[in-house]
Amino acid sequence: MSRKPLLLLAIILAFCGWLFATPYIAAYQLYSAIDRQDTSALPEYVDFDAVKTSVKTQLDQKIIDPIKKEAEKNPLAGIALMIAGGIVNQATDQIISPQGMVDLMKGAANIPQPPPTTAPAATAKPDTKSVSTAGDSNNKLEKSMSYESLNSFVISLKKGSEQDKPIRLVMQRQGLSGWKIEDVRLPL
């Protein structure tokens, strides 16, 4: 076999390996910026407008929609609807800000967890990489990363017991090698 096909094969394999590693590299760079407390670097890795829209939609579905249904039956629920709307907007603005994302990714943000269920915890995907931070076992932040699809990569952050649901930061491919968080899936 001549050298040209082997060289071409080696180049293709190296390119595929690099392409596969790009979200892990972006996540590493994101966490490096967070460790440095460099909130000015976060817009390079987080689409704040898309994430705010996503989080507001989730909070609306969990908090506002049930109040709207109650408002149809009870006129006083309209007052609760106005108050809840303000709370949802304020919570979204506080959580989805550069400092809020730093707190979220360090496990310092207080996102309410749903009540624990008796169902067994789901097992991780085989290609998932997991890292735990130091601390007691109930306060430990577990991070795992895996592809959701070819153009979607998920960083899961779980703090507490195995029954707690993780917060999922969904990165979307930007061009060939760029990645940006465009969705935060809250454990609601």
C-alpha positions, -999 to +999 in steps of 0.1 A: +000+000+000+014+034-009+019+062+016-007+086+001-038+066+010-025+059+045-017+096+050-052+105+038-067+079+061-047+093+091-058+128+083-095+118+080-093+099+113-076+128+131-102+152+117-131+129+129-114+126+164-110+164+166-146+169+155-159+145+181-138+162+209-150+198+201-179+199+226-156+185+253-131+212+245-158+239+246-170+226+279-135+227+293-130+262+281-164+272+296-154+257+330-120+274+328-137+308+324-160+300+353-131+290+375-114+323+367-147+341+375-144+356+340-181+364+334-172+385+303-161+353+285-194+336+291-213+351+261-189+332+238-203+299+253-238+308+263-266+322+242-283+341+270-314+352+250-321+316+239-316+303+274-338+329+290-366+321+265-362+284+273-362+288+311-391+313+310-411+288+289-404+260+314-413+281+344-444+294+327-455+258+321-448+248+357-461+278+375-482+301+353-503+276+334-518+260+365-527+294+378-543+304+345-565+273+347-575+282+383-581+318+372-609+306+349-627+293+379-616+318+406-614+356+399-589+360+428-564+338+410-559+366+385-541+385+412-519+355+419-513+352+381-499+388+380-477+382+410-465+348+397-457+364+363-434+390+380-417+363+400-411+341+369-396+371+350-374+381+380-362+345+386-354+341+349-334+373+348-315+363+380-307+328+370-298+335+334-272+361+338-234+357+336-231+355+374-262+333+376-247+309+351-215+308+371-235+299+403-255+274+384-225+256+369-207+256+403-238+241+420-244+272+441-277+282+424-308+271+443-331+255+418-360+238+434-361+200+430-394+181+426-403+157+454-383+124+452-399+095+435-396+058+444-386+049+408-350+037+404-325+062+390-318+060+353-285+046+343-260+068+325-252+064+288-221+043+281-202+073+266-209+096+295-179+111+313-186+119+349-167+141+374-176+148+410-165+177+431-153+174+467-177+178+496-201+156+515-221+131+495-254+149+497-239+182+486-216+169+459-220+183+424-218+156+398-211+166+362-216+144+332-213+151+295-226+132+265-238+137+230-276+139+226-274+140+189-248+149+162-253+186+168-265+186+205-243+180+235-256+178+271-238+188+304-257+173+333-253+188+367-267+169+397-264+179+433-277+158+461-290+122+462-295+098+433-332+106+433-326+143+425-330+151+388-301+169+371-301+203+355-292+198+318-272+224+299-277+217+262-250+229+238-257+232+201-232+231+174-223+265+159-207+259+125-182+231+123-165+232+156-182+259+178-206+250+206-229+272+226-254+266+255-288+274+240-310+255+265-311+249+302-335+221+312-346+225+348-356+196+369-392+207+373 
